[in-house]
Amino acid sequence: MPLQLCSISLVLCLLLLASKSKAVFQIVYFIGVTGALMAILTPELFLGFPHFRYFQFFITLNLIVWTCLYFVSVHQFRPTGKGMYQSFIFLNLCAAAALLANKLTGGNYMFLSRKPENTSLLDYFGPYPYYIITLEISALFLFSLLLLPFKMIGKNKAGKAESA
């Protein structure tokens, strides 16, 4: 089932490319970029180079980031504070669905049932289930970091308009 965060982001990227929806962009920008970068930094790979899954993993994650950069640079889409909070709500709705799927299947979607077997950033977030709270706080922090450059650009433009 596509209940891992990056699988959801990839589907949303396809929807974004087809629809050019600003609402979908907000979700993909915050959830997709954050999730993809975390996965690239600490991949959970069971098959190494030169297996197809190895290439698929890194290519699809990079395409999530590049899709967002494309919409920022070509279509001039901008993330917003409202979009950040909507993305956080969407993330938690996805987590609820993943938690239900985990209970029904014994799976570990979004690592909500246990930490991954390999070394990951979650190793620094405390024991189960407390690391989930740390993940929530980290998500808001990382979303804020992704919004920060656009807030700073907006303030610089407003400052230049006032001085002109």
Salt bridges, closest charged atoms under 4 A:
none
